[in-house]
Amino acid sequence: MWRVLRFEVLGPVRVTGDAGEVTLPPKPRTLLAVLLAARGRPVTVERLLTELWPDGAPSTANATLQMHVSALRKAVGDRMRTAPGGYQLDLTGVGFDATEFEQGGPLVLWRGNAYEGVTAGPSVAADAARLHELRLATRLRWAERELEEGRHVTAAVQLAGWSAEQPAGEGLARLLMLALYRSGRAGDALGAFTRTTRALKELGARPGGELDALAEAVRRQDPILDRPVPGLPAQRNRFIGRRAELDRLLDLIGTSRLVSVVGPGGAGKTRISLEVAREAAADYDSVHIVELAEHRDGPLGARLAAATGIREEPGVPVLETVIGQLSGRVLLILDNCEHVRDAAAELAHALLAGCPGLRLVATSREQLGLPGEVIFTLGGLATPGPGASDPHSDAVRLFADRVAAARGGAGLTPAEQAVAAELCRRLDGLPLAIELAAARLRALAVTEIMSRLDRRLDLLTGNSPVARHQTMRAAIDWGYDLLDLPQQRLLRLLGVFAGGFDLTVVAEVYGDDPLDPLTQLVDRSMVEWRDGRYRLIETIRAYARERLDATERVRAYDRLVDFLERRLAVPPPTDGPQHAAWLSGIAADHDTIVAAIDWSLRDGDPERGLAVASGMWWYWWVAGRMIEGREWLGRALDAAPAAPPGLRGRALRAAAALARNSGDLAQARKLGEQCLTTFREAGDRTGELAALNNLLITAQAQEDYPASLEFGQAAIAAAEEASDARMLAAASNNTAGTLRCMGRLDEAEPLFTRALAGFRELGDRRGEAAALTNLSTTDRRRGRLAPARSAMLEALAIYTELSITEGQLDAVEGLAQLDILDGDAAGGLRLLAVAERERAALGAPSFTPDEVSDKESAEANARSGLGTGEVAAIYREANALTLSEVVAALLG
């Protein structure tokens, strides 16, 4: 006889005894199910017959019932009892999973569906349905509790399984959608809604209004869906982007007791700290925020006590009371500490010492300066790169969301995307600035906002209840007023820099050692330090410029222009690494340099602006910014008609070179002749020599070979007379080019060789590369392909070392022609296609007549040996290659 230990119906019906599960045939198992559904109450024979044979009992049913009763009694012993008119099951003192679950037992009691595997009548079906509803209610309560406590991921995993069992269950679907959404899976939440809708449709039903409303809220990412956290304010609108920053902050507060979120006004320090607190809340016993922005006088303990809900005790210092009661794992945010930095640091120090379970996040424009403090610097949101209009970047997403709110749901149009991306870049991705700009779209077009950015501090206004967030000027005022006088003065002066800057130039503009105040401005988030350079975000730069008085402005620009004049008066180095470093340095300071030129031409000394512009021409040429350089030189020449001849001649020569390299040969000739006249009238022999060399190249490009030779021979004679080795090498190289264009290779080759030797003796790498390229072309014309390739590869290596793109393109085109002559038509055409694309992007077309003719012939020969489909494929391949990849492969 089995000693019965337990009855189970929450899954397959079974009886377990001391030796394991009791085996029961189907009908005795069904009889057991009916008696268990009665919960120990008697069940009449008539009822048993109906339950066991719901489709109608056979004539032998009574006898068969007795047999089943006997079989069940053998299994359960005297628990099976005869009752008046029927039978009952004694459940006293035995385990029964249904009763345990009804009395609050766990969901793990369930092993499947209630009464699974039993086919019985209405009483079993009714009890199964009741137990099913009870299980569903228990599941829903469990899930709601998990969501309330912030365990969204755990809830989502469990709810997904339950929803798969019951796909039409709207209650489960609602909680699953909420759990997925709060886990950052809005798309999966809408997928769950779709599956439930489909399941209901199969049953001839549709989702209720609550589920529809939830799906719509998920689509618009309504902040009301976010889990409310006791101690934190509800969100006004949804939080956009910054996923990487959030994850980093979550990691930091998990490993560090004090994290300070530091950044400029409007960067969103408070918002990201609150968002981190919401995501981390489930890991803490309590979360509190102490808002310090409005605190002016007195100790911070009372404000802390109010924020944590701790009552003061008579005769006990309030901070001591708070520390005594602030127990367990606590996350505390001290928000806006900058104006009470010392007091906030003292408070943080005391709390960390007295509350071992405390994690503290401080937001400030300046770190607290405590041991063990981890600094998290917060800048603007990610913006699209220059010229890009990525709608998925955080800054553009925020702008689009706030625009939709301002326009009553109508977001950015496709035509506005590119302007919106540029606007976000110009605002440095600052969330406050973006939100204020978006609010303006109720009455202004995006393009109109862009056109008014030069008055951004007046444009970026709103009606936030927080005074310092009502305008960008107020947000910056808040930090500016906390600076001491030297820091304020330096910040104002930094407004003259249009881009990044280094300590050397700051010292020139400041007139003293700026290290201490500059470091303090960095610490207070008014100046950025990034990649070894300082910079102001554009909005703070506009503020700084606005604060400059007239006298300060003149003095600051005067000192800046003086520094740039001295810097650009020194010719660019000819050594490869030094030349590349020079280019990099000028590129980094380019925006500030052109701002200084502009100021000089408008408000300062135009002649000094002309001097700075003249010194920039080589950068504009190498960087492929010929049009920009021509415009600045043209403005400067017009603004300084009475400039000294030496300065004016240098500017004319620079303008002529840029005109020639951009393809405007007529203007280049005109400017070159003006340059020559200017130097001759001044008796400047060095300038005259340079002008002759310039003109010989331009006349050569115009195919005016007699004039070009005349200029060249005059330049060579003048260089020899002056013993100017550099100009002699240059004039020899360029005159030889004219002879080569005329087909006079025997005369050209010795001059190219002389030029190469001269450049090498001088260490002039750029000149050396130019001479090598010319000698390679001469060798190719004479059929000497091996030395031609060797010289052209050497030239390519030098141009690459110097970072001169146009020179690289000359060499790539020369090597392409050699490949075609060697029988590699496809390879040569591919190189020509890459060079053609890069020349167009650089704005530097070929202008040497014989080189243009050679290149065109080579391309025609290559195409003639290839089919139309092959040519198209080659151009597709070329499109996928960058110039740097091509150069690396050639130099391999």
Secondary structure, DSSP 8 states (H G I E B T S, - for coil): ---EEEEE-SSB-EEEETTEEE---HHHHHHHHHHHHTTT--EEHHHHHHHH-TT---TTHHHHHHHHHHHHHHHHGGGEEEETTEEEE--TTSEEHHHHHHTT--GGG--SSTTBT----HHHHHHHHHHHHHHHHHHHHHHHHHHHTT-HHHHHHHHHHHHHHSTT-HHHHHHHHHHHHHTT-HHHHHHHHHHHHHHHHHTT----HHHHHHHHHHHTT-GGGS---TTS---SS---S-HHHHHHHHHHHHH-SEEEEE--TTS-HHHHHHHHHHHHGGGSSEEEEEE-TT--SS-SHHHHHHHHT----TTS-HHHHHHHH--SSEEEEEE--GGGHHHHHHHHHHHHHH-TTEEEEEEESS----TT-EEEE--------TT---TTSHHHHHHHHHHHHHTTT----GGGHHHHHHHHHHTTT-HHHHHHHHHGGGTS-HHHHHHTGGGHHHHSB---SSGGGSBHHHHHHHHHTTS-HHHHHHHHHHTT-SS-B-HHHHHHHHSS--HHHHHHHHHTTSSEEETTEEE--HHHHHHHHHH--HHHHHHHHHHHHHHHHHHHTS----SHHHHHHHHHHHHHHHHHHHHHHHHHHHTS-HHHHHHHHHHTHHHHHHTT-HHHHHHHHHHHHHH-TT--HHHHHHHHHHHHHHHHHTT-HHHHHHHHHHHHHHHHHHT-HHHHHHHHHHHHHHHHHTT-HHHHHHHHHHHHHHHHHHT-HHHHHHHHHHHHHHHHHTT-HHHHHHHHHHHHHHHHHHT-HHHHHHHHHHHHHHHHHTT-HHHHHHHHHHHHHHHHHHT-HHHHHHHHHHHHHHHHHTT-HHHHHHHHHHHHHHHHHHT-----HHHHHHHHHHHHHHHHTS-HHHHHHHHHHHHT--HHHHHHHHH-
